[in-house]
């Protein structure tokens, strides 16, 4: 008996020693789960929901949100009151949560009564276990909206419509950039104009009040709620009449990201990590340099103050000696006559690649189907090799000539060539992300930087053709930068150096403004690769928020380092911390703790109010 007890003591002691050597985040994963998480619910009866869940998971990870996927039937086995204490938000995604158990309504009522909040996306809870549409969803009374009317309207229950706002204030609240809106406050996109989305014909239930943030207008001119938020019991309910997961899965990232950020960070106010370095918004100014026209304009930009200390651009060059066809002699000639100009600009940011040797020639051959994977690889590599021979730096940034970037093949090529980020005409107006297409993530290593449009336009050349005035350009520039600063996120704008001729004053105003904010320590203007390196480190940061007895503990771990990683902690729940381990910023909603040192582990504590 004594021998057995001795062996037990030895095993326990070894276990304690081994446990104590684990990083903080692993020790907490092994202990009782008191961590604060968002729950992402899926139905066990849906067999093809994996791509939708991956889309939601990707955005939550990129937004610094701790989350967990959970089966709907496992959810209702938990105690609603206890769940609300550590799981402040439950998301029922489109496509993945159509079939929900009968006990869900009463469980959710208990959860909301205990202070939890829920997000109902598009078609959640609209089908029975047999796969038939129901008359009323499990959430109709909670949302205040009946959003499935198939049994009455049949195929007309679903249609398409345009997302609109009653005011700029509502669009701002939902974190929609002004450049993504047409003059009538309709959501639009680069090259396409107003965007048409799948919607359901819904109706507000009698005697119910909702706070409608956005609405949709169908082709036949009828108006339906699109994004609505209402308080319910002690929590909040978000309803969205857009298939956010489907959109994210097919190169439209902004609706999901903006709506989830608004609900999680502005309405419910959950603790999270900021996905920007040092807690400050970031701007990428991407210059596309594609012909020898810029032999004149690059020196002009330097001589006239368009290039400045502290403002780091992403400058992408098509390196060949022709532009439209071999022998035309109007290419940039980066390894020939254009070489001095590359050396002239390389200290003002990062020199990347703008495609495959001849700008229009490369894009045209891809569009015509003449260039396949081998040719695309050959000419991007040729372009990169030339630039690397001049700058003596590895090319790790890319932008496609004329935006011709067939997915996923081009990104797969970039990955093999060591490129880590690229300019993208998909997901327009959104944050750098791991883009999806055809329901699959394109790459988890090479990050897309969506272009910020001005309605249907993105470059100054396009804006000039559309008749935009100098004042309109100034306004768009300022609104874009103000959006970045206010929402602490990252956005990209692009143009060509020779386009400055059309808007010299407007562009100079833009540079003056971003320099002012840079000097005030409110904005970072850096290259794609600078932000990509941070995002990769950010995504590799392990973190756990633990709520216990009204006190919050935030545990962080990164095997590289935590410098610049930023915690956001809501001011309505916690007191301002006192710590020397982080710089503290704040706004009306949050305290932001920016980790100062290059440590691998940190823990911060916050007392409840």
Secondary structure, 3 states (H helix, E strand, C coil): CHHHHHHHHHHHHHHHHHHHHCCHHHHHHHCCCCECCEEEEECCCCCCCHHHHHHHHHHHHHCCCCEEEEEHHHHCCCCHHHHHHHCCEEEECCCCCCECCCCHHHHHHHHHHCCCEEEEECCCCCECCCCCECCCCCCHHHHCEECCCHHHHHHHHEEEEEEECCCHHHHHHCCCCHHHECCCCEEEECCCEECEEEEECCEECCCCCCEEEEEEEECCCCEEEEEEEEEECCEEEEEECCCHHHHHCCCCCHHHHHHHHHHHHHHHCCCEEECCHHHCEEEEEEEEECCCCHHHHHHHHHHCCCCCCCCCEEEEECCCCCCCCCCCCCCCCCCCCCHHHHHHHHHHEEEEECCCCCHHHHHHHHHCCCCCHHHHHHHHHHHHHHHHHHHCCCCCEECCHHHCCCCCHHHHHHHHCCCCEEEECCCCCCCCECCEECCEECCCCCEEEEECCECCECCHHHHHHCCCCHHHHHHHHHHHHHHHHHHCCEEEEEECHHHHHHCHHHHHHHHHHHHHHHHCCCEEECCHHHHHHHHHHHHCCEEEEEEECCEEEEEEECCCCCCCCEEEEECCCECCCCCCCEEEEECCCEEEEEECCCCCEEEEEECEC
